[in-house]
Amino acid sequence: MPANHYYAAILSPCVGVCSLDAGGLCTGCRRTAAEIAAWSTMDDAARLRVMDALDARGADAGS
């Protein structure tokens, strides 16, 4: 692997507004409590799946 190669980190979608709504989703980032709790132990593939789900949840919340 070249010395200048790097991996982009998949950062937490947390925005610091941590409260679960009646549907069990965080009102800030739209993750479930289980997703929030597991985030630090998830591999990149799992984090990307959550991020994809958040896109869909965001669209659902706007309708």
N, CA and C atoms as a LAMMPS dump frame, in Angstrom:
ITEM: TIMESTEP
0
ITEM: NUMBER OF ATOMS
189
ITEM: BOX BOUNDS ff ff ff
-5.0000000000000000e+02 5.0000000000000000e+02
-5.0000000000000000e+02 5.0000000000000000e+02
-5.0000000000000000e+02 5.0000000000000000e+02
ITEM: ATOMS id mol type element x y z
1 1 1 N 0.855 -1.181 0
2 1 2 C 0 0 0
3 1 3 C 0.894 1.234 0
4 2 1 N 0.624 2.206 -0.862
5 2 2 C 1.434 3.42 -0.909
6 2 3 C 1.369 4.185 0.405
7 3 1 N 2.445 4.856 0.731
8 3 2 C 2.521 5.6 1.987
9 3 3 C 1.489 6.725 2.049
10 4 1 N 1.088 7.264 0.899
11 4 2 C 0.14 8.375 0.91
12 4 3 C -1.316 7.915 0.855
13 5 1 N -1.561 6.606 0.924
14 5 2 C -2.919 6.076 0.908
15 5 3 C -3.515 6.209 2.312
16 6 1 N -4.748 6.619 2.377
17 6 2 C -5.419 6.734 3.665
18 6 3 C -6.86 6.275 3.533
19 7 1 N -7.455 5.975 4.656
20 7 2 C -8.853 5.582 4.696
21 7 3 C -9.648 6.708 5.334
22 8 1 N -10.78 7.017 4.756
23 8 2 C -11.662 8.012 5.348
24 8 3 C -12.459 7.353 6.468
25 9 1 N -12.48 7.994 7.601
26 9 2 C -13.23 7.466 8.735
27 9 3 C -14.719 7.703 8.515
28 10 1 N -15.52 6.772 8.936
29 10 2 C -16.97 6.942 8.892
30 10 3 C -17.356 7.481 10.265
31 11 1 N -17.529 8.777 10.328
32 11 2 C -17.778 9.449 11.59
33 11 3 C -19.217 9.268 12.05
34 12 1 N -19.411 9.385 13.337
35 12 2 C -20.743 9.284 13.914
36 12 3 C -21.631 10.397 13.375
37 13 1 N -22.888 10.082 13.083
38 13 2 C -23.82 11.11 12.625
39 13 3 C -24.404 11.948 13.774
40 14 1 N -23.933 11.718 14.982
41 14 2 C -24.449 12.432 16.156
42 14 3 C -24.291 13.94 15.98
43 15 1 N -25.359 14.667 16.291
44 15 2 C -25.324 16.125 16.229
45 15 3 C -25.522 16.745 17.617
46 16 1 N -25.48 15.91 18.659
47 16 2 C -25.566 16.402 20.025
48 16 3 C -26.975 16.706 20.512
49 17 1 N -27.978 16.268 19.78
50 17 2 C -29.373 16.425 20.198
51 17 3 C -29.87 15.021 20.496
52 18 1 N -29.656 14.573 21.703
53 18 2 C -29.86 13.157 22.036
54 18 3 C -31.132 12.954 22.845
55 19 1 N -32.188 12.622 22.128
56 19 2 C -33.477 12.344 22.738
57 19 3 C -34.244 11.432 21.789
58 20 1 N -34.808 10.363 22.328
59 20 2 C -35.559 9.429 21.484
60 20 3 C -37.006 9.884 21.354
61 21 1 N -37.525 9.81 20.136
62 21 2 C -38.924 10.161 19.909
63 21 3 C -39.82 8.961 20.21
64 22 1 N -41.104 9.106 20.018
65 22 2 C -42.065 8.035 20.319
66 22 3 C -41.813 6.786 19.478
67 23 1 N -41.204 6.962 18.306
68 23 2 C -40.895 5.832 17.433
69 23 3 C -39.579 5.153 17.765
70 24 1 N -38.854 5.66 18.763
71 24 2 C -37.597 5.057 19.175
72 24 3 C -36.382 5.537 18.404
73 25 1 N -36.534 6.644 17.661
74 25 2 C -35.405 7.196 16.912
75 25 3 C -34.905 8.459 17.588
76 26 1 N -33.605 8.661 17.542
77 26 2 C -33.017 9.882 18.081
78 26 3 C -33.521 11.07 17.262
79 27 1 N -33.937 12.114 17.933
80 27 2 C -34.45 13.287 17.227
81 27 3 C -33.337 14.061 16.531
82 28 1 N -32.098 13.833 16.919
83 28 2 C -30.979 14.517 16.279
84 28 3 C -30.446 13.79 15.069
85 29 1 N -30.085 12.523 15.253
86 29 2 C -29.412 11.788 14.167
87 29 3 C -30.274 10.719 13.506
88 30 1 N -31.429 10.415 14.083
89 30 2 C -32.385 9.439 13.549
90 30 3 C -31.938 7.984 13.698
91 31 1 N -30.907 7.736 14.537
92 31 2 C -30.513 6.349 14.8
93 31 3 C -31.377 5.777 15.918
94 32 1 N -31.465 4.435 15.936
95 32 2 C -32.143 3.755 17.037
96 32 3 C -31.196 3.71 18.228
97 33 1 N -31.728 3.414 19.394
98 33 2 C -30.896 3.284 20.585
99 33 3 C -29.863 2.17 20.401
100 34 1 N -30.27 1.08 19.763
101 34 2 C -29.342 -0.038 19.526
102 34 3 C -28.213 0.385 18.591
103 35 1 N -28.532 1.17 17.559
104 35 2 C -27.493 1.635 16.637
105 35 3 C -26.52 2.577 17.333
106 36 1 N -27.045 3.44 18.181
107 36 2 C -26.197 4.368 18.932
108 36 3 C -25.257 3.586 19.849
109 37 1 N -25.803 2.616 20.57
110 37 2 C -25.007 1.83 21.512
111 37 3 C -23.934 1.006 20.813
112 38 1 N -24.23 0.503 19.62
113 38 2 C -23.297 -0.383 18.914
114 38 3 C -22.293 0.365 18.04
115 39 1 N -22.488 1.651 17.805
116 39 2 C -21.684 2.393 16.83
117 39 3 C -20.184 2.208 17.038
118 40 1 N -19.721 2.287 18.257
119 40 2 C -18.274 2.231 18.508
120 40 3 C -17.666 0.867 18.201
121 41 1 N -18.482 -0.163 18.113
122 41 2 C -17.963 -1.501 17.827
123 41 3 C -18.285 -1.962 16.404
124 42 1 N -19.005 -1.142 15.64
125 42 2 C -19.369 -1.507 14.269
126 42 3 C -18.168 -1.38 13.339
127 43 1 N -18.108 -2.283 12.352
128 43 2 C -17.092 -2.132 11.312
129 43 3 C -17.621 -1.135 10.277
130 44 1 N -16.778 -0.772 9.326
131 44 2 C -17.155 0.229 8.335
132 44 3 C -18.387 -0.172 7.534
133 45 1 N -18.5 -1.442 7.178
134 45 2 C -19.642 -1.9 6.394
135 45 3 C -20.945 -1.699 7.17
136 46 1 N -20.934 -2.019 8.449
137 46 2 C -22.125 -1.854 9.278
138 46 3 C -22.462 -0.372 9.431
139 47 1 N -21.436 0.466 9.613
140 47 2 C -21.675 1.902 9.735
141 47 3 C -22.273 2.47 8.448
142 48 1 N -21.788 1.998 7.311
143 48 2 C -22.339 2.464 6.036
144 48 3 C -23.795 2.047 5.866
145 49 1 N -24.14 0.849 6.332
146 49 2 C -25.542 0.413 6.269
147 49 3 C -26.424 1.327 7.121
148 50 1 N -25.939 1.687 8.306
149 50 2 C -26.7 2.603 9.165
150 50 3 C -26.85 3.955 8.474
151 51 1 N -25.766 4.46 7.898
152 51 2 C -25.818 5.763 7.232
153 51 3 C -26.818 5.738 6.074
154 52 1 N -26.859 4.639 5.323
155 52 2 C -27.844 4.5 4.243
156 52 3 C -29.264 4.512 4.801
157 53 1 N -29.464 3.831 5.92
158 53 2 C -30.786 3.801 6.55
159 53 3 C -31.182 5.196 7.036
160 54 1 N -30.21 5.964 7.513
161 54 2 C -30.505 7.313 7.998
162 54 3 C -30.993 8.202 6.858
163 55 1 N -30.441 8.03 5.679
164 55 2 C -30.901 8.789 4.52
165 55 3 C -32.388 8.536 4.287
166 56 1 N -32.784 7.279 4.35
167 56 2 C -34.186 6.926 4.15
168 56 3 C -35.053 7.459 5.286
169 57 1 N -34.572 7.376 6.497
170 57 2 C -35.347 7.875 7.645
171 57 3 C -35.51 9.381 7.579
172 58 1 N -34.487 10.071 7.118
173 58 2 C -34.573 11.52 6.971
174 58 3 C -35.613 11.912 5.949
175 59 1 N -35.658 11.173 4.854
176 59 2 C -36.648 11.438 3.817
177 59 3 C -38.055 11.154 4.332
178 60 1 N -38.191 10.078 5.123
179 60 2 C -39.492 9.748 5.693
180 60 3 C -39.948 10.828 6.682
181 61 1 N -39.002 11.368 7.439
182 61 2 C -39.352 12.38 8.443
183 61 3 C -39.806 13.673 7.78
184 62 1 N -39.318 13.929 6.571
185 62 2 C -39.683 15.161 5.882
186 62 3 C -41.011 15.088 5.155
187 63 1 N -41.619 13.913 5.107
188 63 2 C -42.882 13.789 4.366
189 63 3 C -44.086 13.886 5.263
